[in-house]
Amino acid sequence: MMRRPWILGSVAALFSATPLRAFWSKPVRAPLPGGGSVNLPSGYIPVLPGSYNHDASLQALIAYRKFRHTLAGTWDCDGMVAVSQARLHGSFDQFRQQARGALSTSWSYADLKPGWFGGTHTSYPIERRTGTHGPEMEQEHSVHLVGFFGVYDKAGRMFALHHEASGLMIAIWIFDSHGGVNKARKMALAIVASFTP
C-alpha cells in the first residue's frame, strides 16, 4: 500500500522537472516569406511549404494552435498567428485581411455578432490605436464551437500590430481564456524580439 504514493510522487516529480518542461515549451523557429525568421510562441505549429494546408499566395507565415479536423469535414484550431514583413503588403489593413483568409471555419465567422446565421450580418467594430511600437488593431470575436453536449460561443480576440522599428506585421487570433489581448501583445513583442533578417 505504501508503494503507490511513492510511484505517483515519482511520476509527478518527473513531469514537473524543469528540463523536461523546457523541452516541451521550446520555441519553434520558422522562416518568413521574403526572408528572415522568427520564433513562434509555444504550442503554435507553422504551416511550411510542402504542407498540405500551405497556401503559397499568402505572403505571411501562418501558425496554428491545436490544428485539427472535425467530424463535419471542416478544420479548426484554438488560435492562429500570422507574421509578415510590411514591405510585402500595401497597407496594414491589407495584411490583416489577407491573413484572415487563413483562419479556420469557426474563426472566419467569429467577427460577426451572434445571430448572423440566417439573419443580419453585423461585424464587431475594429478598434484602431497608435501603440508604443506602432499602429494596433483589436476586434472582439465570438467563436462558434461544437462541444460534446452541443454548440456554444467562446469569447476571443483579434490583435494586430505593425511594429514599425522591425518592419514586421503580426496578427493574432486568440481566445480570451488563453490570455486575450494582453497575452497576444506579449506574444507579438516576443516574435519581434526573435526576428533575424
N, C-alpha and C positions, 0 to 999 in steps of 0.2 A: 504493500500500500504506500510505502514511503517513496517508491521509485517514480511514480507518476508525476508528482510535483517537481521532482528533480529534472525529469526529462522535459517537461513543459517549460521549466525555467531555463534550461539549456537552449531549447529551440528559440525562446523569446530573446535570450541574450545574443544568439547568433544573428537573428533578423534585425536586432537593434544596433549591431556593430557598425561603427562609423564608416569603415572602408567599404562595407557591403552597400550601405545606403548611398555612399558617394558614387559607387559603380553604377547603381541603378539610376541616379539622377544626373549622370554625366551628360553635359550638353552635346547636341549633335551639330557638327559644323556642315554647312551646305553652301554651294555656290549660288551666286546671284546672276540672273540674266544680264549681260553687258559687262561682266567682270566683277571680281571681288567675292568675298564670302563672309558669312555671319554665323554666330552660334544661335541655335534655336532654343527656346525655353524647354525645360524638361517636360517630357510627355508629348511633345509635338513631333510628328514624323513628316519629313519633307517629301513632296512629290517630285521626283527627279526624272530627267529624260530617260525614256525606256520603260517607265512605269505605265501600267495600263490606263491609269487615270490622269496622265500628264497631258496638258494642253499647251502645245508649243506657241500658240497665238497669244497666250498670257505673258506679258513682259514683267513677270513677278515670280518670286519664289513663294510657293504655296506650301503650307504645312498644316496638318490636321491633328486634332487631339481625339483619340479613340475613333478613328475612321472605321465604319462598319456598314454592312449591307443589311437591309431589313427584309422581313418575310413578304412585304408588299412589292419587292423588286426595286425599291429605291435604295439610296445610300444615305448615311447620316454620319454625324460626328458631334463631339462635345465642344467644338470651338475650332477656329481657324485663324492662322496668321498669314499675312501677305506682306512681303518685303520687296522693294524695288528701288532702283536709282531714279531720282527725279528727272534726270535728263531724258529718260525713255518715255516720258508722258508729257502731254501738252499742258496739263494742269493737275492740281491736287484732286479735284473732283473727278477728272478722267481716270486717275489711278484708282480711286475708291470704287468707281463704277465698274472698271474692268476687273478688279479684284473680287467684287461682289459676284461676278459670273462664275467663280469657282466654289461658291457656297453650296452646301448640301441642300436637299429638298426642303427640309423644315426650316433651316436658317434663311433660305432665299425668300421665304414669305414672312419672316419674323418681324420685318419692319412695318408690316401692316397691322393696324389696330384690330383687336378682336371683333369678330362679326363680319370680316371681309369675305368669308366663304359664302358665296351666293348673295352677297349684299354689296354695300358701298365699299370701294377700295380707298381707304384713307390711311396714309402712312404717318408714322410718328415723325415729328419735326426733327431736323438735324440741327444741333446746336454747334455754332462755329465761334471760335475764340482764338486769340493770339496768346499762346503759352510762352513759357520761358525759352523754349528751344525752337519755336516756330508755330505755324498755324496748326490748330487741332480741330477735329470734328468728333462729335459724340451723338449717338442716337439710341433711344430706348428700343428694346426688342421684346417680343413675346413669342417664344419658340413653342410651336405646337408639337407635342410629343405623344407617342403611343406607349403606354405603360402596360404592365401585366394585367391591371384591372380596368383599364380604359384609357381615354385620351385626356391630356391636361396641358396647360400652358406653363412654361417655365421662363422666368424673367432673365433677360440677357442684355448685353450692350454691344454696340459697335464703337470702337475708339480708333481714331486715325491721327497720325502725327506726321507732319512734314518737318523733319529735322534739318534745318537749313545749313547748319555747320558741316554736317557729314554728307548732305545731298541725298539722304535716304527718305523714302516714304514708307510708312508702316501702317497697316490696318489690322486690327484685332477684333474678332468676334468672340465674346466670352460670356459665360453665364454669370449672373450676379453671385451665385453660390460659390463660384470659383475665384471670387475677388473683385469682380466688376471693373469699373473704370480705374480705380486705384491700382489694382494688380496689372491691368492692361498697360497703364502708363509705365510702371516699373519694368514690365517685360519689354516694352518698346525701347526704353533707355538702355536696358541691358543688351539688346540686339545692336543698338548703335555703338555701344562701348566695345562690342566684339568685332565690329566691322574692320576688315582689312581690304584695301583696294586691290 
